[in-house]
């Protein structure tokens, strides 16, 4: 197994990493495992629609420069991130051709000190002042397109762009995130609603200018035809939340857990709970051989499952869980173990991708 990509791992991760596991059965659990075949297929499906810099992969989804390098190797050389620490990690890994902090932050002076072309999103005078004072020379104006989160109205955005240019900054264009539309299940409704949201962004772009219209995500990667670039990241690994849509991507990420207790009253308990899984989109899905039954609940370190046939299970079995939300699940782990073959619960381990972009 190659260890070439582990240079960015911090000392605490290195102390806890396992030396050269050969199979998933060798891993300490809970373990985060990536099916390489599914990952490659997801990447190919995205490349067919959003080649090169038509996609700006969002590293917040996977928080790993090793994974990001795989996308750069596929000609996706512009990246976006959600936190200053993610930007710093990408620069340290040499993946800094074109980096966007697609989030407002007052802590951007640390980015202005980096020797890399970094753009930050701004939607107010304080966030623009932080960029100016912090030595950041490139901005995108973040426009409110309907998601009750960051973003300003078009008049404010136009004024901020004028201020930025007067201060000597490059206004590269606009961005707007239609996150409230990612899970519209009816495709025609999704297209219609995304079009209405992007009409706002197009009006802003007409007034503000610049080469970039940035937005979108995994849920609208092919229905948002208005942006010049799409900010998607979850497509690489997927989760049960996105898997409910009509997308050409399949789950590639699993939390592997070990059955540690069986109760004759009808349930089994495995060693992966709230501290191993992002739960904001609901319980994980139990999958793989023998996965017939119901996930009852998760507690701190445990998941309790009621299988259809209790006699088919024993203490020591490995089970596979597909998380409901990839981003916070990844952020709870130190590495992803890349495997060949399904079921992943007993697959060959071929690589390790350190999750080295955690924290803020």
C-alpha positions in Angstrom: 0.0 0.0 0.0 1.3 3.4 -1.0 1.9 5.9 1.9 3.0 8.7 -0.4 0.0 10.8 0.3 0.3 10.9 4.1 2.8 13.7 4.3 0.1 16.2 5.4 -1.1 14.1 8.3 -0.5 15.7 11.7 1.4 14.0 14.6 -1.8 13.0 16.5 -3.1 11.3 13.4 0.2 9.6 12.7 0.3 8.2 16.3 -3.1 6.6 15.8 -2.8 5.4 12.3 -2.4 1.7 11.7 0.6 0.3 10.0 -0.1 -1.4 6.7 -3.5 -3.1 7.2 -4.0 -5.5 4.3 -7.8 -6.1 4.6 -10.7 -4.2 6.1 -10.8 -7.0 8.7 -7.4 -5.7 10.0 -8.8 -2.2 10.6 -9.7 -0.8 14.0 -13.3 0.2 14.0 -15.2 2.4 13.4 -13.3 2.9 10.1 -14.0 5.1 7.2 -13.7 3.1 4.0 -13.8 4.2 0.3 -14.7 1.8 -2.5 -12.2 2.8 -5.2 -14.4 1.4 -8.1 -17.4 3.5 -7.1 -15.2 6.5 -6.5 -13.7 6.3 -9.9 -17.1 5.8 -11.5 -18.5 8.9 -9.7 -15.6 10.9 -10.9 -16.0 9.7 -14.5 -19.8 10.6 -14.4 -19.0 14.1 -13.2 -16.2 14.6 -15.8 -18.6 13.7 -18.6 -20.8 16.7 -17.7 -18.4 19.2 -16.0 -14.9 18.7 -17.4 -11.9 20.7 -16.3 -12.5 24.0 -14.6 -16.3 23.8 -15.3 -16.1 22.1 -12.0 -14.6 23.7 -8.9 -14.5 20.7 -6.5 -15.5 21.7 -2.9 -13.0 20.2 -0.5 -15.3 20.7 2.5 -17.0 17.4 1.5 -13.9 15.2 1.8 -11.3 17.3 3.6 -8.4 15.4 2.1 -5.6 16.7 -0.1 -4.9 13.1 -1.2 -8.4 12.9 -2.6 -8.2 16.4 -4.0 -5.0 15.4 -5.9 -7.0 12.7 -7.6 -9.4 15.3 -8.9 -6.6 17.6 -10.0 -5.1 14.7 -11.9 -8.5 14.6 -13.8 -8.0 18.3 -14.8 -10.1 19.9 -12.0 -7.4 22.3 -11.0 -9.5 25.0 -9.4 -10.9 24.2 -5.9 -13.1 25.9 -3.4 -13.2 25.4 0.4 -15.3 26.4 3.4 -12.7 27.3 6.0 -9.3 29.1 6.1 -7.7 26.0 7.4 -8.8 24.1 4.3 -7.3 26.7 2.1 -4.0 26.6 4.0 -3.9 22.8 3.7 -4.4 23.0 0.0 -1.6 25.5 -0.4 0.7 23.3 1.7 -0.1 20.4 -0.6 0.7 22.4 -3.7 -2.9 22.4 -4.9 -3.1 26.2 -5.2 -3.6 27.0 -8.9 -6.9 28.7 -8.2 -8.4 28.6 -4.7 -11.7 30.1 -3.5 -12.8 30.5 0.0 -16.5 30.1 -0.8 -17.6 31.4 2.6 -17.5 34.7 4.4 -14.8 35.0 7.0 -13.1 37.8 9.0 -10.1 35.6 9.6 -8.5 36.0 6.1 -5.3 37.8 6.9 -3.8 34.4 7.3 -4.7 33.7 3.7 -3.3 37.1 2.5 0.1 36.0 3.8 0.1 32.9 1.6 2.1 32.8 -1.7 -0.9 31.6 -3.8 -3.7 33.1 -5.8 -6.6 33.1 -3.3 -10.1 34.5 -3.8 -12.6 35.1 -1.0 -16.3 35.5 -1.0 -17.6 38.8 0.5 -21.2 40.0 1.1 -20.7 43.0 3.5 -18.4 45.9 4.2 -16.8 44.1 7.2 -15.9 41.0 5.1 -14.6 43.2 2.3 -12.6 45.2 4.8 -11.1 42.0 6.2 -10.0 41.1 2.7 -8.5 44.5 2.0 -6.8 44.8 5.4 -5.7 41.1 5.2 -3.9 41.4 1.9 -6.3 39.3 -0.1 -6.4 40.7 -3.7 -9.3 38.8 -5.3 -12.9 38.6 -4.3 -16.2 37.2 -5.5 -19.4 39.0 -4.5 -21.7 36.5 -2.8 -25.3 37.1 -3.8 -28.5 36.0 -2.0 -30.3 33.6 -4.4 -32.9 32.3 -1.9 -31.0 30.2 0.7 -31.3 31.9 4.1 -27.6 31.9 4.7 -24.8 34.2 3.4 -25.2 36.5 0.4 -26.3 40.1 -0.2 -28.8 41.8 -2.4 -27.8 43.0 -5.9 -27.6 46.7 -4.9 -25.3 45.9 -2.0 -23.2 43.6 -4.2 -22.8 46.3 -6.8 -21.6 48.8 -4.2 -19.2 46.3 -2.7 -17.7 45.6 -6.1 -17.2 49.3 -6.7 -15.5 49.6 -3.3 -13.3 46.6 -4.0 -12.1 47.8 -7.3 -11.4 51.3 -5.9 -9.2 49.6 -3.3 -7.2 47.8 -6.0 -8.8 44.4 -5.7 -9.8 42.2 -8.6 -13.5 41.4 -8.6 -13.6 38.1 -10.4 -17.4 37.9 -10.6 -20.3 36.6 -8.5 -21.3 33.5 -6.6 -24.6 32.3 -5.3 -25.5 29.0 -3.6 -28.9 27.5 -4.3 -28.5 25.1 -1.4 -32.2 25.2 -0.6 -32.9 23.5 -4.0 -30.4 20.7 -3.9 -33.0 18.2 -2.7 -35.9 19.1 -4.9 -36.7 15.5 -6.0 -38.8 16.3 -9.1 -36.3 17.1 -11.8 -38.6 19.5 -13.7 -39.3 21.4 -10.6 -35.6 21.5 -9.7 -34.7 22.9 -13.1 -37.5 25.6 -12.8 -36.6 26.6 -9.3 -32.8 26.7 -10.1 -33.5 28.8 -13.1 -35.4 31.4 -11.0 -32.5 31.5 -8.4 -29.9 31.8 -11.1 -31.8 34.7 -12.8 -31.0 36.7 -9.7 -27.3 35.7 -10.0 -27.3 36.6 -13.7 -28.8 40.0 -13.0 -26.0 40.6 -10.4 -23.4 39.5 -12.8 -24.6 41.9 -15.5 -24.1 44.7 -13.0 -21.0 43.6 -11.3 -19.0 42.0 -14.1 -16.1 39.6 -13.9 -15.4 36.3 -15.6 -16.9 33.9 -13.0 -20.4 33.0 -12.1 -20.0 30.4 -9.4 -22.6 28.2 -7.7 -24.3 24.9 -7.6 -23.5 21.7 -5.9 -23.9 17.9 -6.3 -27.6 18.1 -6.4 -27.8 20.7 -9.2 -24.5 19.8 -11.1 -26.4 19.1 -14.3 -29.5 21.2 -13.9 -27.7 24.5 -13.2 -26.7 25.5 -16.7 -26.2 29.2 -15.8 -23.0 29.1 -13.8 -19.6 29.1 -15.4 -18.4 26.7 -12.7 -20.1 24.3 -10.3 -19.0 23.9 -6.6 -19.6 20.2 -6.0 -17.8 17.8 -3.7 -20.2 15.2 -2.3 -20.5 13.5 -5.6 -17.1 11.9 -5.1 -18.2 9.8 -2.1 -22.0 10.3 -1.8 -24.4 9.7 1.1 -28.0 8.6 1.6 -29.2 12.2 1.4 -28.0 12.7 -2.2 -28.6 9.1 -3.2 -32.3 9.8 -3.2 -32.0 12.0 -6.2 -31.8 11.1 -9.9 -28.0 11.5 -10.0 -25.5 9.3 -11.8 -23.4 8.8 -8.6 -23.4 5.9 -6.2 -22.3 5.5 -2.6 -18.5 5.1 -2.3 -18.1 5.9 1.4 -18.8 3.5 4.2 -18.4 3.4 7.9 -17.3 -0.1 8.8 -18.2 -1.2 12.4 -17.8 -4.3 14.5 -20.7 -6.1 16.2 -19.9 -6.0 19.9 -23.1 -7.2 21.5 -26.2 -9.3 20.6 -29.3 -9.3 22.7 -31.8 -12.2 22.5 -34.6 -9.7 22.6 -33.9 -9.0 19.0 -31.1 -6.5 18.4 -27.4 -6.2 17.7 -25.1 -3.4 18.7 -22.0 -2.2 16.7 -19.3 0.2 17.6 -20.1 3.2 15.5 -22.4 6.0 16.8 -22.8 9.7 16.9 -19.0 10.3 17.1 -18.4 8.4 13.9 -21.4 9.5 11.8 -22.8 12.8 10.6 -26.4 12.6 11.8 -28.0 15.9 10.7 -29.6 14.1 7.7 -30.8 11.1 9.7 -29.6 7.6 10.6 -27.1 5.8 8.4 -28.3 3.0 6.1 -27.2 -0.5 7.0 -26.0 -2.2 3.8 -24.0 -5.2 2.5 -24.4 -9.0 3.1 -27.1 -9.8 5.7 -28.3 -6.2 5.9 -32.0 -7.0 6.4 -33.6 -5.2 9.2 -34.0 -1.8 10.8 -31.6 0.8 12.3 -33.2 1.6 15.6 -31.0 4.5 16.8 -27.4 5.8 17.3 -25.9 6.8 20.6 -22.4 8.2 21.3 -20.4 5.1 20.5 -23.0 2.6 19.4 -25.5 1.8 16.7 -28.4 -0.5 17.5 -30.0 -2.5 14.7 -32.9 -4.9 14.7 -32.0 -7.6 12.1 -34.7 -9.6 10.3 -33.0 -12.8 11.5 -31.0 -12.5 14.7 -29.5 -15.9 14.3 -27.6 -14.8 11.2 -25.4 -12.4 13.2 -22.6 -12.9 15.8 -20.3 -10.8 17.9 -17.2 -9.9 15.8 -19.1 -9.5 12.5 -18.2 -6.5 10.4 -21.1 -4.4 9.1 -21.2 -1.6 6.6 -23.0 1.7 7.1 -23.7 4.4 4.5 -23.8 7.8 6.2 -26.6 10.2 5.8 -24.3 13.2 5.3 -20.8 12.8 4.0 -19.2 16.1 5.0 -19.6 15.9 8.9 -19.0 12.1 8.8 -15.6 12.6 7.1 -14.7 15.4 9.6 -15.0 12.9 12.5 -12.3 10.6 11.1 -8.5 10.8 10.7 -8.2 8.9 7.4 -10.1 7.1 4.7 -9.0 3.6 3.8 -9.3 2.9 0.1 -10.3 -0.6 -0.8 -10.8 -2.8 -3.9 -13.9 -4.9 -4.2 -17.2 -5.4 -2.5 -18.4 -6.1 0.1 -16.0 -3.6 1.6 -16.4 -5.3 5.0 -13.7 -7.8 3.9 -12.0 -6.0 1.0 -8.3 -5.5 0.3 -6.9 -2.2 1.5 -4.9 -0.5 -1.2 -4.3 3.0 0.0 -4.9 5.5 2.9 -6.0 9.1 2.3 -5.4 11.2 5.4 -8.2 13.6 6.3 -5.8 16.5 6.8 -8.1 19.4 6.2 -10.1 19.1 9.4 -10.7 22.1 11.7 -11.3 25.7 11.0 
